[in-house]
Amino acid sequence: MSGTPSTGDSRPTIQRNSLREQIAGALREEMMAGRLAAGRNFTVKEIAELYGVSATPAREALVDLAAQGLLRAEHHRGFTVPEYTWDDFLEIFEARTLLTDSAFRQLGTRANGYDWGRLPSLRRRAEAAARASRAGQLDVLVGCDLRFWQEAAALLDNRRISGYLDWLRVQSWMFAAPYLREADDLRGVCWDRHTELVDRIEARDLAGAHRMVNEYNLFTVELLARLSGQPLDSVSVLPLLRAPVQAAGPAASAPSEALLPPGQQVPSASSVREVREVKEVGLGLVPLPRFVPPGRFGRPLLPGNGEPAPGR
Protein backbone atom coordinates (compact mmCIF):
# COMPACT_ATOMS: atom_id res chain seq x y z
CA MET A 1 0.00 0.00 0.00
CA SER A 2 1.29 3.47 -0.75
CA GLY A 3 0.68 6.17 1.82
CA THR A 4 -2.95 5.51 2.77
CA PRO A 5 -4.54 3.54 5.60
CA SER A 6 -5.41 -0.06 4.82
CA THR A 7 -8.73 -0.58 3.10
CA GLY A 8 -10.77 -3.56 1.97
CA ASP A 9 -10.48 -6.95 3.65
CA SER A 10 -7.11 -6.12 5.22
CA ARG A 11 -8.48 -3.18 7.20
CA PRO A 12 -8.62 -3.88 10.96
CA THR A 13 -12.14 -4.40 12.26
CA ILE A 14 -13.20 -1.66 14.66
CA GLN A 15 -15.27 -2.87 17.60
CA ARG A 16 -17.80 -0.51 19.14
CA ASN A 17 -16.74 -1.00 22.76
CA SER A 18 -13.50 1.00 22.62
CA LEU A 19 -13.41 3.06 19.47
CA ARG A 20 -10.87 5.61 20.61
CA GLU A 21 -8.19 3.05 21.54
CA GLN A 22 -8.88 0.77 18.61
CA ILE A 23 -8.74 3.51 16.00
CA ALA A 24 -5.49 4.76 17.53
CA GLY A 25 -4.13 1.21 17.60
CA ALA A 26 -5.07 0.56 13.97
CA LEU A 27 -3.42 3.79 12.80
CA ARG A 28 -0.37 3.08 14.95
CA GLU A 29 0.17 -0.29 13.27
CA GLU A 30 -0.25 1.34 9.84
CA MET A 31 2.55 3.78 10.68
CA MET A 32 4.76 1.15 12.32
CA ALA A 33 4.56 -1.05 9.22
CA GLY A 34 5.31 1.86 6.91
CA ARG A 35 1.92 1.74 5.19
CA LEU A 36 1.27 5.31 6.34
CA ALA A 37 4.38 7.05 5.11
CA ALA A 38 6.06 10.12 6.59
CA GLY A 39 4.41 13.29 5.30
CA ARG A 40 1.00 11.65 4.77
CA ASN A 41 -1.74 14.11 5.79
CA PHE A 42 -5.35 13.30 6.66
CA THR A 43 -8.32 14.87 8.40
CA VAL A 44 -10.67 13.75 11.16
CA LYS A 45 -13.44 13.38 8.56
CA GLU A 46 -11.31 11.10 6.40
CA ILE A 47 -10.45 8.79 9.31
CA ALA A 48 -14.04 8.75 10.56
CA GLU A 49 -15.30 7.73 7.12
CA LEU A 50 -12.57 5.14 6.66
CA TYR A 51 -13.50 3.26 9.85
CA GLY A 52 -17.22 4.00 9.74
CA VAL A 53 -17.39 5.91 13.01
CA SER A 54 -18.44 9.38 14.13
CA ALA A 55 -16.01 12.28 14.21
CA THR A 56 -15.64 12.26 18.01
CA PRO A 57 -13.75 8.96 18.54
CA ALA A 58 -11.74 9.60 15.36
CA ARG A 59 -10.68 13.02 16.64
CA GLU A 60 -9.88 11.64 20.11
CA ALA A 61 -7.70 8.90 18.62
CA LEU A 62 -5.80 11.37 16.44
CA VAL A 63 -5.30 13.79 19.34
CA ASP A 64 -3.97 10.91 21.48
CA LEU A 65 -1.45 9.96 18.79
CA ALA A 66 -0.43 13.59 18.35
CA ALA A 67 0.09 14.01 22.11
CA GLN A 68 2.38 10.97 21.99
CA GLY A 69 4.41 12.51 19.16
CA LEU A 70 3.31 9.95 16.57
CA LEU A 71 1.34 12.51 14.55
CA ARG A 72 1.71 16.26 13.98
CA ALA A 73 -1.40 18.38 14.43
CA GLU A 74 -1.43 21.16 11.83
CA HIS A 75 -3.80 24.10 12.04
CA HIS A 76 -6.57 23.80 9.41
CA ARG A 77 -4.72 20.89 7.76
CA GLY A 78 -5.53 17.94 9.98
CA PHE A 79 -2.79 15.54 11.05
CA THR A 80 0.49 14.52 9.41
CA VAL A 81 2.74 11.51 9.91
CA PRO A 82 6.14 12.83 11.10
CA GLU A 83 9.46 11.91 9.54
CA TYR A 84 12.09 10.49 11.89
CA THR A 85 15.66 11.25 10.88
CA TRP A 86 18.78 9.27 11.77
CA ASP A 87 19.48 11.76 14.57
CA ASP A 88 15.96 11.19 15.92
CA PHE A 89 16.51 7.45 15.79
CA LEU A 90 19.82 7.75 17.64
CA GLU A 91 18.10 9.54 20.51
CA ILE A 92 15.33 6.95 20.57
CA PHE A 93 17.78 4.05 20.39
CA GLU A 94 20.10 5.44 23.07
CA ALA A 95 17.20 5.94 25.49
CA ARG A 96 15.90 2.47 24.76
CA THR A 97 19.31 0.84 25.24
CA LEU A 98 20.20 2.66 28.47
CA LEU A 99 16.81 1.99 30.01
CA THR A 100 16.78 -1.69 29.08
CA ASP A 101 20.33 -2.28 30.31
CA SER A 102 19.69 -0.49 33.60
CA ALA A 103 16.40 -2.34 34.15
CA PHE A 104 18.10 -5.71 33.71
CA ARG A 105 20.90 -4.80 36.10
CA GLN A 106 18.42 -3.66 38.75
CA LEU A 107 16.31 -6.77 38.21
CA GLY A 108 19.24 -8.90 39.32
CA THR A 109 19.50 -7.14 42.69
CA ARG A 110 15.88 -7.23 43.86
CA ALA A 111 12.97 -9.60 44.26
CA ASN A 112 10.95 -9.98 41.10
CA GLY A 113 7.16 -10.03 40.99
CA TYR A 114 6.84 -11.60 37.54
CA ASP A 115 3.80 -13.81 37.08
CA TRP A 116 5.27 -17.07 35.81
CA GLY A 117 1.84 -18.19 34.70
CA ARG A 118 2.37 -15.86 31.72
CA LEU A 119 5.08 -18.06 30.22
CA PRO A 120 2.74 -20.14 27.98
CA SER A 121 1.30 -16.95 26.51
CA LEU A 122 4.79 -15.52 26.04
CA ARG A 123 5.90 -18.66 24.21
CA ARG A 124 2.85 -18.65 21.92
CA ARG A 125 3.54 -15.04 20.99
CA ALA A 126 7.22 -15.88 20.44
CA GLU A 127 6.36 -18.72 18.08
CA ALA A 128 3.95 -16.55 16.08
CA ALA A 129 6.51 -13.75 15.76
CA ALA A 130 9.26 -16.19 14.74
CA ARG A 131 7.07 -17.71 12.01
CA ALA A 132 6.26 -14.28 10.58
CA SER A 133 9.93 -13.30 10.63
CA ARG A 134 11.08 -16.47 8.88
CA ALA A 135 8.43 -15.96 6.22
CA GLY A 136 9.60 -12.38 5.69
CA GLN A 137 6.07 -11.01 6.18
CA LEU A 138 6.62 -7.50 7.50
CA ASP A 139 2.93 -6.62 7.89
CA VAL A 140 2.29 -9.76 9.96
CA LEU A 141 5.55 -9.42 11.88
CA VAL A 142 4.70 -5.93 13.13
CA GLY A 143 1.64 -7.15 15.01
CA CYS A 144 3.12 -10.45 16.23
CA ASP A 145 6.42 -8.95 17.31
CA LEU A 146 4.61 -6.05 18.95
CA ARG A 147 2.54 -8.39 21.12
CA PHE A 148 5.56 -10.54 21.97
CA TRP A 149 7.54 -7.61 23.36
CA GLN A 150 4.50 -6.34 25.22
CA GLU A 151 4.26 -9.67 27.01
CA ALA A 152 8.04 -9.96 27.51
CA ALA A 153 8.22 -6.49 29.07
CA ALA A 154 6.18 -7.79 32.01
CA LEU A 155 9.40 -9.50 33.18
CA LEU A 156 10.70 -6.09 34.29
CA ASP A 157 7.80 -5.78 36.75
CA ASN A 158 7.61 -2.02 36.24
CA ARG A 159 4.72 -0.69 34.18
CA ARG A 160 6.25 2.76 33.74
CA ILE A 161 9.49 1.39 32.32
CA SER A 162 7.59 -1.07 30.12
CA GLY A 163 5.31 1.69 28.85
CA TYR A 164 8.17 4.02 27.99
CA LEU A 165 10.01 1.21 26.20
CA ASP A 166 6.83 0.53 24.23
CA TRP A 167 6.70 4.14 23.09
CA LEU A 168 10.35 4.12 22.04
CA ARG A 169 9.95 0.89 20.09
CA VAL A 170 6.98 2.25 18.16
CA GLN A 171 9.09 5.19 17.01
CA SER A 172 11.92 2.83 16.10
CA TRP A 173 9.56 0.92 13.83
CA MET A 174 8.35 4.13 12.22
CA PHE A 175 11.95 4.94 11.32
CA ALA A 176 12.86 1.41 10.23
CA ALA A 177 9.81 0.25 8.28
CA PRO A 178 10.38 2.36 5.12
CA TYR A 179 13.89 0.91 4.75
CA LEU A 180 12.68 -2.65 5.39
CA ARG A 181 9.87 -2.28 2.87
CA GLU A 182 12.45 -1.51 0.19
CA ALA A 183 14.01 -4.96 0.60
CA ASP A 184 13.14 -7.50 -2.07
CA ASP A 185 13.08 -10.37 0.41
CA LEU A 186 12.93 -9.98 4.20
CA ARG A 187 13.40 -13.66 4.96
CA GLY A 188 16.40 -14.01 7.25
CA VAL A 189 16.69 -10.25 7.82
CA CYS A 190 14.65 -9.83 11.00
CA TRP A 191 15.03 -11.65 14.29
CA ASP A 192 13.44 -15.11 14.44
CA ARG A 193 14.84 -16.23 17.83
CA HIS A 194 11.99 -15.09 20.01
CA THR A 195 11.59 -18.57 21.47
CA GLU A 196 15.26 -18.66 22.49
CA LEU A 197 14.76 -15.57 24.61
CA VAL A 198 11.76 -17.30 26.20
CA ASP A 199 14.03 -20.29 26.90
CA ARG A 200 16.42 -18.00 28.77
CA ILE A 201 13.60 -16.49 30.78
CA GLU A 202 12.06 -19.89 31.53
CA ALA A 203 15.45 -21.16 32.74
CA ARG A 204 15.72 -18.10 35.05
CA ASP A 205 18.93 -17.20 33.21
CA LEU A 206 18.95 -13.45 33.80
CA ALA A 207 22.45 -12.91 32.40
CA GLY A 208 21.58 -14.89 29.28
CA ALA A 209 18.37 -12.95 28.71
CA HIS A 210 20.20 -9.66 29.29
CA ARG A 211 22.91 -10.65 26.83
CA MET A 212 20.37 -11.66 24.17
CA VAL A 213 18.54 -8.34 24.46
CA ASN A 214 21.85 -6.45 24.14
CA GLU A 215 22.76 -8.49 21.05
CA TYR A 216 19.31 -7.82 19.65
CA ASN A 217 19.77 -4.08 20.15
CA LEU A 218 23.28 -4.19 18.67
CA PHE A 219 22.18 -5.92 15.50
CA THR A 220 19.19 -3.57 15.21
CA VAL A 221 21.37 -0.48 15.06
CA GLU A 222 23.92 -2.16 12.76
CA LEU A 223 21.12 -3.22 10.42
CA LEU A 224 19.54 0.23 10.28
CA ALA A 225 22.87 1.99 9.86
CA ARG A 226 23.56 -0.24 6.87
CA LEU A 227 20.10 0.20 5.34
CA SER A 228 20.08 3.97 5.80
CA GLY A 229 23.72 4.52 4.84
CA GLN A 230 24.64 6.09 8.18
CA PRO A 231 27.91 5.73 10.13
CA LEU A 232 28.02 3.49 13.16
CA ASP A 233 30.52 5.76 14.89
CA SER A 234 27.63 8.12 15.66
CA VAL A 235 26.09 5.50 17.98
CA SER A 236 27.32 6.36 21.47
CA VAL A 237 26.05 3.22 23.23
CA LEU A 238 27.95 0.63 21.16
CA PRO A 239 30.52 -0.06 23.93
CA LEU A 240 27.70 -0.81 26.36
CA LEU A 241 26.08 -3.27 23.98
CA ARG A 242 29.37 -4.99 23.20
CA ALA A 243 30.52 -5.31 26.81
CA PRO A 244 30.19 -8.74 28.49
CA VAL A 245 27.11 -9.12 30.68
CA GLN A 246 27.70 -10.46 34.19
CA ALA A 247 24.93 -11.90 36.33
CA ALA A 248 24.40 -10.27 39.71
CA GLY A 249 25.85 -12.27 42.57
CA PRO A 250 28.83 -14.62 42.95
CA ALA A 251 27.81 -17.18 40.32
CA ALA A 252 27.77 -15.33 37.02
CA SER A 253 26.76 -18.37 35.00
CA ALA A 254 24.00 -19.63 37.31
CA PRO A 255 20.31 -18.87 36.87
CA SER A 256 19.35 -15.80 38.87
CA GLU A 257 17.48 -16.27 42.15
CA ALA A 258 15.91 -12.86 41.52
CA LEU A 259 13.86 -14.49 38.76
CA LEU A 260 12.53 -17.36 40.82
CA PRO A 261 8.97 -17.53 42.17
CA PRO A 262 8.73 -17.38 46.00
CA GLY A 263 9.83 -20.64 47.60
CA GLN A 264 11.36 -22.15 44.45
CA GLN A 265 15.02 -23.13 44.34
CA VAL A 266 17.43 -22.41 41.53
CA PRO A 267 17.25 -25.30 39.04
CA SER A 268 20.33 -27.48 38.58
CA ALA A 269 22.63 -26.89 35.66
CA SER A 270 21.43 -30.10 34.01
CA SER A 271 17.85 -28.81 33.99
CA VAL A 272 18.67 -25.57 32.25
CA ARG A 273 17.88 -25.73 28.55
CA GLU A 274 20.85 -25.12 26.28
CA VAL A 275 20.34 -22.22 23.89
CA ARG A 276 22.60 -21.38 20.97
CA GLU A 277 24.04 -17.87 20.70
CA VAL A 278 22.10 -15.21 18.81
CA LYS A 279 23.64 -14.34 15.44
CA GLU A 280 20.84 -12.42 13.71
CA VAL A 281 18.63 -9.87 15.37
CA GLY A 282 15.94 -7.59 14.03
CA LEU A 283 13.33 -5.20 15.33
CA GLY A 284 10.70 -5.67 17.98
CA LEU A 285 8.14 -3.12 19.06
CA VAL A 286 5.12 -2.99 21.28
CA PRO A 287 2.13 -0.70 21.84
CA LEU A 288 2.98 2.62 23.45
CA PRO A 289 1.51 4.04 26.65
CA ARG A 290 -1.61 6.18 26.50
CA PHE A 291 0.34 9.16 27.81
CA VAL A 292 4.00 10.15 27.71
CA PRO A 293 5.67 13.13 29.35
CA PRO A 294 6.10 16.25 27.18
CA GLY A 295 9.42 16.31 25.38
CA ARG A 296 10.93 16.30 21.95
CA PHE A 297 8.54 13.63 20.68
CA GLY A 298 5.55 14.39 22.92
CA ARG A 299 4.24 17.93 23.06
CA PRO A 300 2.30 19.33 26.05
CA LEU A 301 -1.42 19.82 25.70
CA LEU A 302 -3.00 23.26 25.55
CA PRO A 303 -4.93 24.08 28.76
CA GLY A 304 -8.59 23.26 28.64
CA ASN A 305 -9.07 21.64 25.24
CA GLY A 306 -6.73 18.64 25.14
CA GLU A 307 -5.22 19.67 21.81
CA PRO A 308 -1.45 19.34 21.30
CA ALA A 309 0.50 22.57 21.56
CA PRO A 310 2.04 23.82 18.29
CA GLY A 311 5.50 22.50 17.58
CA ARG A 312 7.39 19.78 15.82
HELIX and SHEET records of a PDB file:
HELIX    1   1 GLY A    8  SER A   10  5                                   3    
HELIX    2   2 LEU A   19  MET A   32  1                                  14    
HELIX    3   3 VAL A   44  TYR A   51  1                                   8    
HELIX    4   4 ALA A   55  ALA A   67  1                                  13    
HELIX    5   5 TRP A   86  LEU A  107  1                                  22    
HELIX    6   6 TRP A  116  ARG A  118  5                                   3    
HELIX    7   7 LEU A  119  ALA A  135  1                                  17    
HELIX    8   8 LEU A  138  ALA A  152  1                                  15    
HELIX    9   9 ALA A  153  LEU A  156  5                                   4    
HELIX   10  10 ARG A  159  ARG A  181  1                                  23    
HELIX   11  11 HIS A  194  GLU A  202  1                                   9    
HELIX   12  12 LEU A  206  SER A  228  1                                  23    
HELIX   13  13 LEU A  232  SER A  234  5                                   3    
HELIX   14  14 LEU A  238  ARG A  242  1                                   5    
HELIX   15  15 GLU A  257  LEU A  259  5                                   3    
HELIX   16  16 ALA A  269  SER A  271  5                                   3    
SHEET    1   A 3 ASN A  41  PHE A  42  0                                        
SHEET    2   A 3 GLY A  78  THR A  80 -1                                        
SHEET    3   A 3 ARG A  72  GLU A  74 -1                                        
END                                                                             
